[in-house]
Amino acid sequence: MKTIKSLLFILLISAPTILMAHPPKSIDIKYSPDQKKLTAEIPHGVKDVKDHYIKTIVISVDGKEVKTIDLKEQTSKEKENIDIELPDIKSGSEISIKATCNKFGSKSGIIKVK
């Protein structure tokens, strides 16, 4: 019985944090073969960009991780943007991005390079 009470207590204490935390809404990915540039917009509305933010962005090409970006705060209260050079991407390759919130959840997006 004591274990059940302890679990309920932990759930009650952590409930506000879980309810306020949320994963990114989506990921809009674009790749420019001419400029060899990857851009992504990751909507993730927050009140405080230093307390609640996109913590990690993992970029993979054809299933192989090529870059991990670790962040300490979010670009704006509405979203996180990335803009990086990504050379040697061939037509037909798949680029995927996984963005993870520092509080709860993640979202993935994928595009096929034309």
C-alpha positions in Angstrom: 0.0 0.0 0.0 2.9 2.4 0.8 4.3 1.8 -2.7 1.0 2.7 -4.4 0.8 5.9 -2.3 4.4 6.8 -3.2 3.7 6.3 -6.9 0.5 8.4 -6.7 2.5 11.2 -4.9 5.2 11.2 -7.6 2.5 11.3 -10.4 0.8 14.3 -8.7 4.0 16.2 -8.3 5.2 15.6 -11.9 1.7 16.1 -13.5 2.1 19.9 -14.1 5.5 19.5 -15.8 4.1 16.7 -18.0 1.0 18.7 -18.9 3.0 21.8 -19.9 5.6 19.9 -21.9 4.9 18.9 -25.5 6.8 17.7 -28.5 7.4 19.8 -31.6 4.3 20.1 -33.8 6.0 19.3 -37.1 9.2 19.6 -39.1 9.4 21.4 -42.4 12.5 20.3 -44.2 14.0 21.7 -47.4 17.2 20.9 -49.1 18.8 23.0 -51.9 21.2 20.8 -54.0 22.5 23.9 -55.8 23.5 25.6 -52.5 24.1 22.2 -50.7 22.1 23.7 -47.8 19.6 22.1 -45.5 17.0 24.2 -43.8 14.3 23.2 -41.3 11.6 25.0 -39.4 10.4 23.2 -36.3 7.3 24.8 -34.7 7.4 24.4 -30.9 5.5 27.2 -29.0 6.9 27.9 -25.6 6.7 30.7 -23.0 10.4 30.7 -22.0 13.0 29.8 -24.6 15.6 29.1 -21.9 13.4 26.8 -19.9 11.4 24.8 -22.5 13.1 24.3 -25.9 14.2 22.0 -28.6 17.2 20.3 -27.0 18.5 18.0 -29.7 18.3 17.9 -33.5 19.6 14.7 -35.2 20.1 14.8 -39.0 20.4 11.5 -40.9 21.0 10.7 -44.5 19.9 7.4 -45.9 19.5 6.1 -42.3 23.1 7.1 -41.3 23.4 9.9 -38.6 25.5 12.7 -40.1 25.1 15.5 -37.6 23.7 16.1 -34.1 23.0 19.6 -32.9 22.7 20.2 -29.1 20.9 23.4 -28.1 20.7 25.3 -24.7 17.7 27.4 -25.8 15.2 27.9 -28.6 15.6 30.5 -31.4 12.2 32.1 -30.7 9.0 31.4 -28.6 7.3 30.0 -31.7 9.9 27.8 -33.4 13.5 26.5 -33.8 15.2 27.0 -37.2 18.3 25.3 -38.6 20.3 26.3 -41.6 23.4 24.2 -42.3 25.6 23.1 -45.2 25.1 19.5 -46.1 27.4 18.6 -49.0 27.6 15.3 -50.9 23.9 14.6 -50.9 22.8 12.7 -54.0 19.5 12.7 -55.8 17.2 10.1 -54.4 18.8 10.3 -50.9 16.5 10.5 -47.9 17.2 13.2 -45.3 15.5 12.8 -41.9 15.5 15.1 -38.9 14.5 14.2 -35.3 13.9 17.1 -33.0 13.6 16.4 -29.2 12.1 18.7 -26.6 14.1 19.1 -23.4 10.9 18.4 -21.3 8.9 15.8 -23.3 8.6 14.2 -26.7 10.1 14.3 -30.1 9.0 14.7 -33.7 10.6 13.4 -36.9 10.4 14.5 -40.5 11.8 13.1 -43.8 12.3 14.3 -47.3 13.6 12.6 -50.5 16.1 14.7 -52.4 15.2 15.3 -56.1 
